[in-house]
Amino acid sequence: MKKRLLSAAFSAIIALQFAAPIFAQGSPLPPSFASEWKQKEIKNLQDGKIVIRNIRKVKNASLNEGINVYADKVLKIAKDINANYLAEIIYKMPKSSNQSIISQAVKIFEDINLYKEIIYTDEKKESSKNLFPLVEQTYRNDAQGYIQIGSHLKMDMLSDYNSELEIEWGNDGFYFHQKNVTPLMWKSLKAVKAGNMIAGICCFEWNDEYYVYALGGIRAPRIPFVIAEIERQFIGRIEDFTVFYIKKFNIKQEKR
């Protein structure tokens, strides 16, 4: 009897391991995507909605390494700065009806002037304003499958700063990476050191679908009593930034 129970328990564990990457309605998704997700998040992804998760550390990311070369790059930039404020964004679409998604991504993300159109809405304060009230392109370098752009930016409540943006694309997908190359100051205090604020976005194919996966994060002090407010404002900015860009795509979802 004891052996039968142990055997059944072992079989159940194995079955759960194989079932973990499967979401609602039996749609296979990249490994680990179902690990810590809430049922509402799973349903939203399946329904063609953007899923945004406050994961705080890259070790809590839903995506494993080895899925795609560009996805690995996104994970690496968050690891390199050891981000301790971190959000991940996931969106998927059918490949069959979105064959131009990579060329669309290049066209959209290379236009630094689009930053001027992004609106940040603070629901708690019931206010909306430009996420980047100052946007200037300082240089641009183009190569085959690669673009590098320098910019001078400013966000609300923080000092202006310089950033570097990289875009890569090829047969395996698309990759966007932006980091600050000068510090961000809050009044006379250094809020974020140079290189410690990153945004990484990739697009790759998995099982006849395109996935957009992004990480936005910073390495900054986690000060007691203000952590929740910093996270609220940071996640809000990441959400508005990402939603803005996804809405710029001409995405066709299949009817259910």
N, C-alpha and C positions, 0 to 999 in steps of 0.2 A: 504494500500500500504506500509506504513511504517513498519507495523508488518511483512508483507511478506518479506521485505528487511532484517529486523533484523533476521527473521527466516532463511533466505537463508545464511546470513553471519555466523550465529551460526553453521549451518550445514557444511559450508565450513571449518570453524575452526576445528570442530570435525573430518572431513575427513582428513585434513592435519595432525592432531595429529596421526591418525592411519596410515597414509601414510609415516610418517617420517622415520620409520626404514626400509623402502623398497628402495633398490637400483635399478639401471637400470636392465632391463630384468626380473623384478619381483622376484628377489631372496631375501628371507627374511634374514635379518642380525640382529645381536644383537642390542637391543634398544639403540638409540642415535647415532649409527654409521653414520647416514646420516645428522646429525644436521648442522654442519658447513663445510661440505665437498664440494670441487669443483667437477664439473662434470668429470674432468680429473682424479681426485683421485678415484672417484667411478668406472670409467671405468678401470683404472689400476688394482684395486683390483679384479674386475670381470674377468679381463684377466689374472689373475695369477701372477701379478707383486707385488713387495713390495711397500707399501705406507709409506712414511716417512713425518711426519708433525712437524714443529716447533711450539709447543703450549705454551711454556714459563712457564705456570702455570698448576698445576694438575686440577684446576677447568675447564680448557679448554679441558680436556681429552675426547675422543670420547666414551669411555666405561663407562657405569653406574655401580655402585656397585650392587652386587646380582646376576650377571650373572654366576659366577663360583668362588669357594673358592680360587683358585690360582690366578685368575684375581684380586680378592679383595686384595690379598697380594701385588701384583704389584702396585696397586693404593695406598695402605697404605704406602709403603716405600717412595714414592714420597711426600706424605702428611706429613710424619713424619719429613722430613728435610725441608719442605716448599720450595721445589726447585723453583728457579727463572730462571734457564736455563733448559729447558725440551723439549725433543723430544719424539714423540710416533711413533711406527712402527707397522704396521698391515699387515698380510699376511694370506691368506686362501687357503685351499686345500680340495678336496673331501675326506671324511673319508673312503669310500668304497675301494679306491685304495691305502690308506696310513695307514693301520692298525698297522704298526710297528712304527709309528712316536714317541710314548712316549719312547719306548726302545731305539730308535735311539737318541733321545734327551739326555737321561741319558749318553749314551756311548760317545757322542760328547762333552757335557759340562763338564764331569768329567776329561777330558784330558786337563790339564792346559798347556801342552806343545804346544797345538794348538795356543796359544797366540803368539808364536814365528813366526807363519806363516802369521799373519794378516798384510796387507799392507795398509797404509794410503796414499791416493793420494790428494794432495793439487792442485786442478785444477787452482787456481788463480796464484800460483807460478810455476805451471807445474813441480811439483816434487813428487816423491813417496819414501816412506821409511817405515821401520818397525814401526807399531804402538806401540809395546812394545819391545824396544831393549834389555831389561833385564826382564827375567822371571824365577823365582825360586819358587818351591813349598816348604813350610816350615813345614807343617803338614797336616794330613788327618785323619778324623774320619768317619767311616762308620756305619750305622745302617739300619734297615729295612725301605726302602723307603726314606732314607735320607743320604746325604753325606755333610760333611763340610770340606772345604779345605782352608788352609792359604797359602798366597803367598807373594813374594817380587817382586815388579814390578817397571818399569820406563817407562814413556812416554816422547816423544820428548819435549824439552824446559822446562820440569818440573823435580823436584827432584824425586828420587826413594821413594817408599812408600810401606807400608804393606797393604794387603787387605784380606778380608774374603769372602769366596764364599759358598753359600748354594744351594743344589739341593734337591728338594722334588718331589715325584711322587706317583701316586696311580690311582684308577679307575676314578677319576675326572679330571685327566690331569697331567701336569708337571709344575714345577716352578723353576726358577733360580734367585738367588739374589746375587749381589756382591756389597760391599761397602769398602771404604778406612777406615782403622782403625788408620792410622797415617796421619798427614797433608801432603799436596802437596805444595812444595815451588817453587816459581819462583824467581830465584836469592836469595835475602835475604828476600823476602816478602812471607807471608803465603797466597797462592792463594786459597786453599780450606782447610777448617778445617777438622779434623778427623770426619769421618762419614757423611760428606756432599757431597759425590759423590757416586751415586748409579746407578746400572743397574738392571732392573728386567724384566724377560722374562717368559711368561707362554704359555701353549698350552692347549686348551680346545675344547670340542665339542659343536656345536650349529647347529641344523637343518641338521644333517647328513654331516656336514663339520667340519674340524678342523681349528681353528683360532690360529695363533701365534700373541700374543700381547705383546709389550714391551714398557717400559719407561726407558729412560736414562737421568739422570739429575744431576745438581749440585746446591748447595746453595753457591753463591759467589757474591761479590759486582758487581752491574751493573753500571759501570763507564761510564759517558757520553763520546762520541766520539770513544770509543773502543768497545761498546756493539755489534755493527754489526759484527766486526771482530771476537770477541770471539764466537758469535753465529755461524758464518760461519765455523770456525774451529771445534767447538764442534759438530755441526750437521754433519759435514763431517766425523769426527771420529766415531760418533754413526752409521752413514750410512755404513761405511766400515766394522765396527765390525759386524753389523747385517747381511749385505749381505754375508760376509764371512761365517758366521755360517749357514745361510739358504742354501747356496750352498753346505754345507757339508752333507745335508740330501739327501736321495734318495726319492725325491718327484715326484709323478705321478699325473699330471693334466689330467682331462678328456678332450677329444677332443670335440670341439664345432661343 
